[in-house]
Structure formats: structure tokens, C-alpha cells
Amino acid sequence: MSLLVAENLGLRFGPQEILHGAGFMISAGDRVGVVGPNGTGKSTLFRIIAGRQPLDEGKLHFARGTELGYLPQDILEVGTLPLLESVLAAVPGKSDLESRLALAEGELHECDDPERQLELAQRIVDLHAHIELFESEYSQHEAERILLGLGFRTADFNRSLAEFSGGWKMRAALAGLLFKRPDMLLLDEPTNHLDMPSVTWLDEFLRQFKNAILLISHDRDFVNGQVSRILSFEVEGLRSYTGNYDTYRLTRESELEVRAAARRNQDHEIRQAEVFIRRFRATASKARQVQSRMKAIEKIDLVEVDHERAKIKFSFPPTERIGKLAMETRRLGHRFGDLQLYRDLNLMVQRGDRVAIFGRNGAGKTTLLRILAGELEASEGEIEYGANVAISYYAQHHSEKLSREHTILDEVWSTNPSLTRTAVRTICGAFLFSGDMVEKPIGVLSGGELARVSLAKLLVKPGNVLLMDEPTNQLDIFSAEALAETLQTYDGTLLFVSHNHSFINRLANKVWNIENGELEEYPGNLDEYFYHLKTGQRAPAAPSLKKATAAPDKSAATANPDLFPSPAPAPAPDKEDNKTRQEERKRLNRERARLERQIHDAEKEAAELEKSITELSNRRAAMEKELADPATYDNPERYNALLDEYRKAQEREERLTTRWTDLLEKAERYGEQLKKLPTT
């Protein structure tokens, strides 16, 4: 059953077009991931569906009685009810049933009419049945289970929502939505305020959720595990793809490859036709063919090729080498008043370590990074840093320290004034601040833009020990993946806090888990850590893989001597006898006949090839039309077979076109040689 049908949606914010002619359908039980770079309209689409953003054009058609649940990124005003009561209140109705039950019982107590007493007794039985059913579906136990899964403690249940921070209020709002179980759940970055244990719990809870889900998240693994369809904000508009995020990326890359290849072939065809036209425009015998090619060029419907989506793209410069030891702590501990976060931490970080730090919110992850970075003095213990260690620290709160009056360029440049203006602009460009954008004031930037400015400042003056606190927050999924890819090439030592499953798996070779004031260390990445917890064994190290490098092809094409006949001999002396002149005429006649035969053969083969090329081009155009149809991607077997056939046809057409061009050039060379032969 279709819960939502969107038709011809259109929305603009000033000069920026968010949606144009967009349409899609959400059915009961659908699991849809919404992806796109920051600022393209993902959150706006959710606000439109939730009725919080009006459209310029188009309509949304909801099935009768469809219930929505919407979790935005913004901090919500969630009232002042006690935590547990606020979650239970997310499903109204029980209090009404209880009020009706009390009224019926009161009336029965005062009623003397036997017939009315029977009616009231039946109503009381029915109301008790309704309350019992309500409590079985929306029990207090279920509300408590959800709150505990999201990281709350039992002692928090009676605390007023007003006492919690913004991040915990968001968790409370999420708990209410999960308890309510709406027909369609809109989750905009639901893991942003969660720690790793809560992310893991939410991932499992949503896998069991039977109703429709629309999800925005920067965590690749989280998205892959939750969705079976992708709505993507592409350059050409809102597109729908079957499969999870990884499948979408492969399909999209193949789609762009097909379109780019089709455009290359069209450009190649046009160039070849233009070569032919230029060469034979003044040749009367070729006039019909010239006109045919000119008309063919006019009829070509050029395939639109999308520009590559802009993404963060940078690389760390080589860092100064340090000794084997990066840092070591001895009996390190810290407390805030009466709260002891940890004590007696004896940690060792060696050169090249990539340590992921995680634990429940409040366990002290960020505090530990600040202590190691020198921003905060530990309550007890000491830290020893290795020789030549230079620490760089990225943290979300650093965005608050950026000068709001500075432009992006000035703010990044202030970190390392010794760099040239061009060098700083290049670094800003790598973080998607190009052209006049570098002159934007810091004070008007979004959260994602501020995060990118802080990352750019880090690159301007990187250290050989890098500490990062939730670096993927505020980034879209494409930028988060690009950041992970870049950090894989960083040659220094890395310690980072993250709740992004994919990010940790790609980078970590060691895990620190902070729990109950203690820190446990495990080798490997996050999946290997979970494997350790499940089996009680340490996951084996992955074997090293040697990448084979193909040897360069040193063969060179050899020229065909038939294409370059020997030049005509020098003219005979004036007193040459008749016999010699006759032999020369015969030789020239034989040479002329040979060249004319070569021209005829080349043009005949070229004409046959042209027919084959036209047939292949028509077949390829038909396949391009089918590949451009989104319905084709719903049948992976048909799609893969069609793509394979398309690539083979493309390769054959390229070979034939190259041969066709060679033959035309060959015929032209023979023609020039024929003209140079002396007349007899």
C-alpha cells in the first residue's frame, strides 16, 4: 500500500533550485536512504514531508490515516515532563480510556436500573479490554527498554526533560518516536548525539522495525544495514535507486560511465564526420557523402554529461618522523568535583598507531583527548611525549573559537601566515571553498561549513600526532567517506573519537573502550572488537596484500611498407632511347594501377565498415535509452547483461571507427601519391 505519493515537487530558495519536477512513492514497510551533499535539500525534503516547509509547486498525497514521526537535526523543545512520562505520552489515548472507565464505574455505583447496570457493566468490560490491549502494545516496560537502549539510566526516568542537555533531549525525542511506532519514520542524522553502544542498539532496533523508514545519515555502514532504496540529490535532480548505499554508488558510477562513454562516442563521430567534410567538401564525387554527414551531425542529440560532484579532496603532506614512542601516560586520572572519570590509566601510543576511542556519553572520551592535547590538565598522573612529537587537535568545540569577523581565507591563513595566498586558497578549494566563497564571513557559515574550515586549518599546519573528536559530525556521507579515504594516507599517528561505524572500520588498528572508569585496549578495528566480545577471542590480523603492477607494454606498432611506396625515380636523361622510355611508361602505368586499386579497396572496405558502425551506433543508442530508464535498475540481471552488451558494442564500434578512419586516411594518401605521378 502506498503511504505517500509525491508529484512534480518544486521549491526554490532565491536563486538556488532545491527541487524541480521531483516525484517518488513511499509504500508501507519501505526503507529509504536519502543522500546528497550538504545544502542540496535532504533535510528540506523531510520538512516538506512533515508539513513544516511549503512547496512552490507539486503535491503530496498521503494515504488516509497515515501517521508520521519526524526527528530533525535541530534541538527540539520537548517540554518539562519527567523523562519516562514524556515517552509514554508520545502515544495518547490511555488517559482517555482510563477517564471513560472511571466515569462508567462511578455511574454503575450509583445506578439502580438493572438494564442500565448491564449496559454499564459491558462498557466497563470493553474498556478494560481496550486498556489491556493498549498496555500490551505500548507498555511501560517497552518505554523503559527503549530509554535504556539509548543510554539513559533508570535514575533518569523521573528527571524533568528541562534538566537534560540538548543532545539528551534529542535522545528523549527519538525514544518517543520509537515507542510510538508511526507508519512512516523520518530520521535526520539520528546517530549524531549517540555514543557507539547506543548506535549499535539503535541499529538493531531499526532492523526489527516493520514500518516505513526514511533515513539521512553520514555513517555508510549504518545506512547500508538499514535501507533497500536510495533517493539521491544528483546534479540532474532527485533520483531513485534500488539497493543500499554501496549498490547505489556502483549503479551510479556505471550510469555515469555509460553516459560519459556515449558522449565520447558522439564527440568521436562528430570529429570523424568533420574530418571527412573538410577533406572532401570541394570534391564533386563526394558531395552526396559530405551532405549526408553534415545532416547526420545536425541530427545528433548530444548526451548530457553531469559534472563530477564536488567533494572534499586533499592530502596530508609528509610529517616529521618521530621515535617509536608517540606518547605514554602513567597513573593518569581525572575528576570533575566528586565525579571520578578514571584513574591509574597507563597507556602507550606508538608511532603509526591509529586508535579509535569510544564508550558511553559521559565516560570521558573527549576529556581524555583534551588532556592528551594539552588543553586540559589531568587531576593526577603524568604524560610523556616522544621526541619531535607535534600534536594537532580537531574538535567540534573549536568551531566556536573561529573568529566570526574573519573571512574563510583569513581564518585559515591565520593558522600559518608563512604560506602564500595561493597556497592557502588551494587548501580552501580542497574543502569546497573556491572562488569568491573564500571571502564569506565565518559568522554566516553553516555547521557543516564551519567543520570544513576547522579541517582546513588542520591541514595548513598538520602535526605528526593527530587527535580528532567526532570529525564526521556535520559532514555529509560523501565528505565523511572522503575524509576517511584521506586519513588512510596520513603517515603520522592518529587518535580519534567517533560513533561512525564505517569511519572506525576504515581507520582503526587499535580500539580503546572506556567503561566504568576503566579503559580496555583491543587490537584491530570495530568489527574485530565486536568479534572479540562475541567469541572471547582476538580476531586474527588481516594478511598483507601485495598489489600486482602490470608491466608496461613496450611493443611499438610497426609501419606497413605498402602504405609508403618508393618515390618515383628521377627523370631519365634527355637522350634516353625509346626502349628505356617505354619501360618507364610501363612502370608508371603499373604504379598508377596499383594506387587506383588500393584506393578502390580502401574506399570499398570503409563503406562496408560505415554500415557496420551505423548499425552498432543505432543498437548502442537503443541500449543507452534502456539504461537511462530507472526501471532497468530494478532488474539487476537484465541491467548487468545489458551493460555488458553495451560495453562490448562500444569497444567494437571504437575499433571499427579507428579502422574506418585509417582507411580514409590511407585512400587520401594514395590519392596524393597518384597526383604526383608524372603523366605519360
C-alpha positions in Angstrom: 0.0 0.0 0.0 1.3 3.5 -0.9 1.6 5.7 2.1 2.9 8.7 0.2 3.0 9.7 -3.5 4.9 12.9 -4.3 4.1 14.5 -7.7 6.1 17.2 -9.5 7.6 18.8 -6.4 9.2 22.2 -6.9 11.0 24.5 -4.4 13.5 27.4 -4.7 15.3 29.4 -2.1 16.3 32.5 -4.0 18.5 31.6 -6.9 19.0 28.0 -5.6 16.7 25.4 -7.0 16.1 22.6 -4.4 13.5 20.5 -6.3 12.2 20.6 -9.8 9.6 18.2 -11.1 10.6 15.7 -8.4 8.4 12.6 -7.8 8.6 9.5 -5.8 6.5 7.0 -3.8 6.8 5.5 -0.3 5.0 2.3 0.4 4.3 0.6 3.7 7.5 -1.1 5.0 9.8 0.8 2.6 13.3 1.5 3.9 14.7 4.5 2.0 18.1 6.3 2.5 18.2 9.9 1.4 21.7 11.1 0.3 23.3 14.2 -1.2 25.9 16.8 -0.4 25.2 19.2 2.4 23.0 22.0 1.2 21.3 20.1 -1.6 18.0 19.7 0.2 17.9 16.4 2.2 16.6 18.0 5.4 14.4 20.3 3.4 12.7 17.3 1.8 12.0 15.9 5.3 10.5 19.2 6.4 8.3 19.2 3.3 7.0 15.6 4.0 6.5 16.6 7.7 4.4 19.6 6.6 6.9 22.2 8.0 8.0 23.6 4.6 5.6 24.8 2.0 6.2 23.9 -1.7 6.3 26.3 -4.6 4.6 23.6 -6.8 3.6 20.0 -6.7 1.5 17.9 -4.3 2.0 15.2 -1.6 -0.7 12.6 -1.4 -0.9 10.6 1.9 -2.9 7.5 2.4 -5.8 8.2 4.8 -4.8 7.9 8.4 -1.0 7.8 7.7 0.9 8.7 10.9 4.3 10.4 10.6 7.1 10.5 13.1 9.9 13.1 12.4 13.2 13.6 14.1 15.0 16.7 12.8 18.7 17.6 13.5 17.7 20.7 15.4 17.3 20.7 19.1 13.6 20.3 20.0 11.6 22.0 22.7 10.4 18.8 24.4 8.6 20.3 27.4 9.2 19.7 31.1 7.5 16.3 31.8 9.5 13.6 33.5 11.5 11.6 31.0 9.6 8.3 31.2 6.2 10.1 31.3 7.2 12.1 28.2 7.8 8.8 26.3 4.6 7.2 27.4 2.8 10.5 26.4 4.0 10.1 22.9 1.1 7.6 22.4 -2.1 9.4 23.5 -5.3 7.6 24.3 -4.7 5.7 27.5 -5.6 8.5 29.8 -8.9 9.0 27.8 -9.7 5.3 28.2 -9.0 5.5 32.0 -11.2 8.6 32.3 -14.0 6.8 30.5 -13.6 3.8 32.7 -13.7 5.9 35.9 -16.9 7.6 34.7 -18.5 4.2 33.8 -17.6 2.7 37.2 -18.9 5.8 39.1 -22.2 5.7 37.2 -22.6 2.0 37.8 -22.0 2.5 41.5 -24.9 5.0 41.7 -27.2 3.3 39.1 -30.4 1.4 40.3 -31.8 0.4 36.9 -30.9 -3.3 36.2 -30.9 -2.8 32.4 -28.6 0.2 32.6 -26.4 -1.7 35.0 -25.9 -4.4 32.4 -25.0 -1.8 29.7 -22.5 -0.1 32.1 -21.0 -3.5 33.1 -20.5 -4.4 29.4 -18.9 -1.0 28.7 -16.5 -1.5 31.7 -15.5 -4.9 30.4 -14.8 -3.4 26.9 -12.8 -0.6 28.4 -10.7 -2.9 30.4 -10.1 -5.0 27.3 -9.0 -1.8 25.4 -6.7 -0.7 28.2 -5.2 -4.2 28.4 -4.6 -4.2 24.6 -3.1 -0.7 24.8 -0.7 -1.7 27.6 0.4 -4.8 25.7 1.3 -2.8 22.7 2.6 0.3 24.5 3.7 -0.9 27.8 5.8 1.0 30.3 8.4 -1.8 30.1 8.8 -1.2 26.4 9.3 2.6 27.0 11.9 1.8 29.7 13.7 -0.7 27.3 14.0 2.0 24.6 15.3 4.6 27.1 17.9 2.2 28.4 19.0 1.3 24.9 19.5 4.9 24.0 21.8 5.4 27.0 19.6 6.7 29.8 19.9 5.3 33.3 17.0 4.2 35.5 17.7 7.1 37.8 16.9 9.5 34.9 13.3 8.3 34.4 11.8 10.7 36.8 14.0 13.7 35.9 12.4 16.6 34.1 13.3 17.0 30.4 14.3 20.6 31.2 17.3 19.2 33.2 18.9 17.4 30.2 21.3 18.9 27.7 20.4 19.4 24.0 21.9 16.0 23.0 20.0 14.1 25.6 16.8 16.0 24.7 17.2 14.7 21.2 17.6 11.2 22.5 14.4 11.6 24.5 12.6 12.8 21.4 13.9 9.8 19.5 12.8 7.5 22.3 9.2 8.9 22.0 9.2 8.2 18.2 10.5 4.7 18.5 7.9 4.0 21.2 5.1 5.5 19.1 5.9 3.3 16.1 4.4 5.6 13.4 3.5 4.4 9.9 6.4 6.4 8.4 9.5 7.4 10.4 11.7 10.3 9.2 15.1 10.2 10.8 17.5 13.1 10.1 21.0 12.1 11.3 19.7 10.1 14.3 23.2 9.0 15.4 24.6 12.5 15.8 24.1 12.7 19.5 24.6 9.0 20.2 27.6 7.1 21.5 28.8 3.8 20.0 26.8 1.5 22.3 23.6 3.5 21.6 24.3 3.5 17.9 24.7 -0.3 18.0 21.4 -0.7 19.9 19.5 1.7 17.5 20.9 -0.2 14.5 19.4 -3.5 15.8 16.1 -1.9 16.9 15.5 -0.3 13.5 16.3 -3.6 11.7 13.3 -5.1 13.6 11.1 -2.0 12.8 8.3 -3.1 10.4 7.0 0.3 9.2 8.4 2.7 6.6 11.7 4.5 7.4 13.3 7.4 5.6 16.9 7.9 6.8 19.6 10.6 6.5 22.9 9.6 7.9 26.6 10.2 7.3 27.5 6.7 8.5 27.9 4.4 5.5 27.7 1.1 7.4 24.6 2.3 9.3 22.8 3.3 6.1 23.9 0.1 4.3 22.3 -2.0 7.1 19.0 -0.2 7.2 17.9 0.7 3.6 16.9 -1.1 0.4 16.4 2.0 -1.7 18.2 5.3 -2.2 16.7 8.7 -3.0 19.7 10.8 -4.2 20.0 14.5 -4.9 22.0 14.4 -8.1 23.0 17.2 -10.5 20.1 16.4 -12.8 17.6 16.2 -9.9 16.1 13.8 -7.4 16.8 10.2 -8.5 15.7 6.8 -7.1 18.0 3.7 -7.0 17.3 0.2 -5.8 19.6 -1.3 -3.2 21.6 0.1 -0.3 24.2 2.8 -0.4 27.1 0.7 -1.7 24.8 -0.7 -4.5 23.7 2.9 -5.3 27.3 4.1 -5.7 28.2 1.2 -8.0 25.0 1.8 -10.1 25.5 5.5 -10.2 29.2 5.1 -11.3 28.1 2.6 -14.0 25.4 5.0 -15.1 27.8 7.9 -15.4 30.3 5.7 -17.2 27.7 4.8 -19.8 26.7 8.4 -20.3 30.2 9.6 -20.5 31.1 6.8 -23.0 28.1 7.7 -25.1 29.1 11.3 -25.2 32.7 10.4 -26.0 31.4 8.3 -28.9 29.2 11.1 -30.1 32.1 13.5 -30.0 34.3 11.0 -31.8 31.6 10.5 -34.5 31.3 14.3 -34.9 35.1 14.7 -35.2 35.4 11.9 -37.8 32.5 13.4 -39.8 34.1 16.9 -39.7 37.4 15.4 -40.9 35.6 13.8 -43.8 33.7 17.0 -44.6 36.9 19.2 -44.5 38.8 16.7 -46.8 36.1 16.2 -49.4 34.0 19.4 -49.3 35.5 20.5 -52.6 35.3 17.0 -54.3 32.3 16.7 -56.5 32.3 12.9 -56.4 32.0 13.1 -52.6 29.3 15.8 -52.4 26.5 13.5 -51.5 28.5 11.9 -48.7 29.6 15.3 -47.4 25.9 16.5 -47.3 24.9 13.2 -45.6 27.5 13.7 -42.8 26.5 17.3 -42.3 22.9 16.3 -41.8 23.9 13.5 -39.5 25.8 15.9 -37.3 22.7 18.2 -37.0 20.5 15.2 -36.0 22.8 14.0 -33.2 21.1 14.5 -29.8 24.1 15.1 -27.5 24.1 13.2 -24.3 24.2 15.5 -21.3 27.2 14.5 -19.1 27.0 15.6 -15.5 29.9 17.4 -14.0 31.6 15.4 -11.2 30.0 16.1 -7.8 32.3 18.4 -5.8 33.7 16.7 -2.7 36.4 17.2 -0.2 39.7 16.2 -1.8 43.0 16.8 -0.1 46.1 15.0 1.1 48.3 15.5 4.1 51.9 16.4 3.4 54.6 14.1 4.9 55.1 14.7 8.6 58.3 14.8 10.6 59.4 11.4 11.7 59.2 10.7 15.5 60.7 8.0 17.6 59.0 4.7 18.3 57.1 6.2 21.2 54.5 8.8 20.5 53.1 9.3 24.0 52.8 7.4 27.3 50.7 8.0 30.4 51.5 6.9 33.9 48.7 6.6 36.5 46.7 9.2 34.7 43.4 10.1 36.3 40.8 12.9 36.1 37.8 14.0 38.1 35.1 16.7 38.0 34.3 17.5 41.6 33.1 14.3 43.1 32.8 12.5 39.7 35.9 10.3 39.1 36.1 9.7 35.3 39.1 7.3 35.5 42.2 6.7 37.4 45.5 4.8 37.0 45.5 4.9 33.2 48.8 3.5 31.9 48.6 3.9 28.1 51.2 3.7 25.4 50.8 5.1 21.9 53.4 4.1 19.4 54.4 5.6 16.1 51.9 4.7 13.4 49.1 3.7 15.8 45.5 4.5 14.7 43.4 4.4 17.9 39.6 4.6 18.0 38.3 5.7 21.4 34.7 5.0 22.3 32.4 4.5 25.2 29.1 5.8 26.5 28.5 9.5 26.6 30.0 11.0 29.8 32.6 8.3 30.0 35.4 10.8 29.4 36.3 10.3 25.7 36.6 14.0 24.8 38.1 14.8 28.2 40.9 12.2 27.5 41.6 13.8 24.1 41.8 17.3 25.6 44.2 16.0 28.3 46.4 14.3 25.7 46.3 17.5 23.5 47.3 19.7 26.4 44.1 21.7 26.5 43.2 20.3 29.9 45.4 19.4 32.9 44.8 16.0 34.4 43.8 15.7 38.0 46.6 13.1 38.6 49.3 11.3 36.8 51.7 12.4 34.0 52.1 12.2 30.3 55.4 11.7 28.4 55.6 12.7 24.8 58.1 11.1 22.3 60.9 13.0 20.6 59.8 15.5 17.9 56.1 15.0 18.6 53.9 17.8 17.3 50.2 17.5 18.2 47.3 18.8 16.1 43.8 18.6 17.6 40.5 18.8 15.9 37.4 19.1 18.0 33.8 20.3 17.4 34.0 23.0 20.0 36.9 24.6 18.1 34.3 25.9 15.6 33.1 28.2 18.4 36.6 29.7 18.6 36.7 30.7 15.0 36.7 34.5 14.5 33.2 35.4 13.2 34.6 38.6 11.6 37.3 36.8 9.6 36.7 35.6 6.1 37.3 31.9 5.4 40.6 32.8 3.7 41.8 34.9 6.6 40.8 32.4 9.2 42.6 29.5 7.5 45.6 31.7 6.7 45.9 32.9 10.4 47.0 29.3 11.3 50.1 29.5 9.2 50.9 33.1 8.0 54.1 31.9 6.3 52.1 30.3 3.5 51.4 32.2 0.3 48.0 33.4 -0.5 47.8 31.0 -3.5 48.7 28.0 -1.2 46.0 28.9 1.3 43.4 29.4 -1.5 44.4 25.9 -2.8 43.8 24.4 0.6 40.4 26.2 0.9 39.5 24.9 -2.5 40.2 21.3 -1.4 37.5 21.8 1.2 35.0 23.1 -1.3 35.6 26.8 -0.7 36.6 28.1 -4.1 36.4 31.4 -6.0 34.5 34.2 -4.1 33.4 31.7 -1.4 36.7 32.2 0.4 35.6 35.8 1.2 32.4 34.7 3.1 32.5 35.7 6.8 32.8 32.9 9.3 29.7 34.3 11.1 27.3 33.3 8.3 28.6 29.7 7.7 26.5 26.5 8.4 27.6 23.8 10.8 29.0 21.7 8.0 30.9 24.7 6.6 32.4 25.5 10.0 33.6 21.9 10.3 35.3 22.1 6.9 37.0 25.4 7.9 38.4 23.7 11.0 39.6 20.7 8.9 41.3 23.2 6.5 43.1 24.9 9.4 44.3 21.5 10.5 45.8 20.8 7.0 47.5 24.2 6.9 49.7 23.2 9.8 49.4 19.4 10.5 51.3 17.7 13.2 52.7 14.2 13.3 50.2 13.2 16.0 46.7 13.9 15.1 43.8 14.0 17.7 40.3 14.2 16.3 37.0 14.4 18.2 33.9 13.3 16.1 35.4 14.6 12.8 32.5 13.3 10.7 29.7 15.1 12.6 28.2 17.9 10.4 29.7 16.2 7.3 27.5 14.5 4.6 28.1 10.9 3.8 30.3 11.7 0.7 32.5 14.1 2.7 32.8 11.6 5.6 33.9 8.9 3.2 36.4 11.3 1.5 37.8 12.3 4.9 38.3 8.6 5.9 40.0 7.9 2.5 42.4 10.8 3.0 43.3 9.9 6.6 44.2 6.4 5.3 47.2 8.1 3.6 48.2 10.1 6.7 51.7 8.9 7.7 51.5 10.1 11.3 49.9 8.8 14.5 46.1 9.1 14.9 43.8 9.0 17.9 40.1 9.8 17.3 36.7 9.6 18.9 33.8 8.6 16.6 30.5 6.9 16.6 30.7 6.4 12.8 31.0 2.6 12.3 32.3 2.8 8.8 34.9 5.5 9.7 36.3 3.5 12.6 36.5 0.3 10.5 38.4 2.0 7.7 41.0 3.7 10.0 41.5 2.0 13.3 44.2 -0.6 14.1 43.5 -0.4 17.8 40.4 0.3 20.0 40.2 1.9 23.4 36.9 1.3 25.2 36.2 3.5 28.3 33.7 1.9 30.6 33.0 2.3 34.3 36.2 4.4 34.9 38.4 1.8 33.2 40.0 1.7 29.7 40.4 -1.6 27.9 42.5 -1.9 24.7 41.8 -4.3 21.8 43.8 -4.8 18.6 42.0 -4.3 15.3 39.1 -2.2 14.1 35.5 -2.0 15.3 34.2 -5.2 13.7 37.2 -7.1 15.2 36.4 -5.6 18.6 32.8 -6.8 18.4 34.1 -10.2 17.2 36.3 -10.3 20.3 33.3 -9.6 22.6 31.2 -12.2 20.9 33.7 -15.0 20.9 36.1 -14.1 23.6 39.0 -14.4 21.1 41.1 -11.8 19.4 40.5 -11.5 15.8 43.4 -12.5 13.6 45.3 -9.8 11.8 44.4 -9.5 8.2 47.2 -10.8 5.8 49.1 -8.2 3.8 48.2 -8.0 0.2 50.7 -7.2 -2.4 49.3 -5.2 -5.3 50.4 -6.6 -8.6 51.6 -4.0 -11.0 51.2 -4.7 -14.7 54.5 -4.3 -16.6 54.3 -1.6 -19.2 53.7 -2.6 -22.8 56.9 -1.9 -24.6 55.8 -3.1 -28.0 55.5 -0.4 -30.7 53.3 -0.5 -33.8 55.3 -1.1 -37.0 54.5 0.8 -40.1 53.2 -1.0 -43.2 55.7 -0.6 -46.0 52.8 -0.9 -48.5 51.5 2.4 -47.4 54.7 4.2 -48.2 55.9 3.1 -51.7 59.2 4.2 -53.0 59.2 7.6 -54.7 59.2 7.7 -58.4 62.7 7.5 -60.0 64.3 10.6 -61.2 63.5 11.6 -64.8 65.6 9.9 -67.4 68.3 11.9 -69.3 67.0 13.9 -72.3 68.8 11.4 -74.8 67.2 8.3 -73.4 66.4 5.8 -76.1 62.9 4.6 -76.9 63.2 1.3 -75.1 64.1 3.0 -71.8 61.1 5.4 -72.2 58.7 2.5 -72.9 59.9 0.7 -69.8 59.4 3.8 -67.7 55.9 4.3 -69.0 55.0 0.7 -68.2 56.4 1.1 -64.7 54.4 4.3 -64.1 51.3 2.6 -65.5 51.8 -0.3 -63.2 52.3 2.1 -60.2 49.1 4.1 -61.2 47.1 0.9 -61.5 48.4 -0.3 -58.1 47.5 3.0 -56.4 44.0 3.1 -58.0 43.4 -0.4 -56.9 44.5 0.4 -53.3 42.2 3.5 -53.3 39.3 1.4 -54.6 39.9 -1.3 -52.0 40.2 1.1 -49.1 37.1 3.0 -50.0 35.1 -0.2 -50.5 36.1 -1.5 -47.1 35.4 1.9 -45.5 31.9 1.9 -47.0 31.3 -1.6 -45.5 32.6 -0.6 -42.2 30.5 2.5 -42.2 27.4 0.3 -42.5 28.5 -1.8 -39.5 29.3 1.3 -37.5 25.9 2.8 -38.2 24.2 -0.5 -37.1 26.3 -0.6 -33.9 25.6 3.1 -33.2 21.8 2.5 -33.6 22.0 -0.5 -31.3 24.0 1.4 -28.7 21.6 4.3 -28.8 18.7 1.9 -28.1 20.7 0.4 -25.2 21.5 3.9 -23.8 17.8 4.7 -23.8 17.1 1.5 -21.8 20.0 2.0 -19.4 18.7 5.6 -18.8 15.4 4.2 -17.7 15.3 3.9 -13.8 13.1 0.8 -14.2 16.1 -1.1 -15.7 17.9 -0.9 -12.4 15.1 -2.8 -10.7 16.1 -5.9 -12.6 19.8 -6.4 -11.7 20.2 -9.4 -14.0 18.8 -7.5 -17.0 20.8 -4.4 -16.1 24.2 -6.3 -15.8 23.6 -8.2 -19.1 22.6 -5.0 -20.9 25.7 -3.1 -19.5 28.0 -6.0 -20.6 26.5 -6.0 -24.1 26.8 -2.2 -24.3 30.5 -2.2 -23.3 31.2 -4.9 -25.9 29.3 -2.9 -28.6 31.2 0.2 -27.6 34.6 -1.5 -27.8 33.8 -3.0 -31.2 32.4 0.3 -32.5 35.6 2.1 -31.4 37.8 -0.5 -33.2 35.7 -0.2 -36.4 35.7 3.6 -36.3 39.5 3.6 -35.8 39.9 1.2 -38.8 37.4 3.3 -40.9 39.4 6.5 -40.2 42.7 4.7 -41.1 41.2 3.6 -44.4 40.0 7.1 -45.3 43.5 8.5 -44.5 45.0 5.6 -46.5 42.9 6.4 -49.5 43.7 10.0 -49.2 47.5 9.3 -49.1 47.2 7.1 -52.2 45.3 9.8 -53.9 48.0 12.4 -53.2 50.7 9.9 -54.5 48.6 9.3 -57.6 48.5 13.1 -58.3 52.3 13.3 -58.1 53.0 10.6 -60.7 54.2 12.2 -63.9 51.9 11.9 -66.9 52.9 9.5 -69.7 
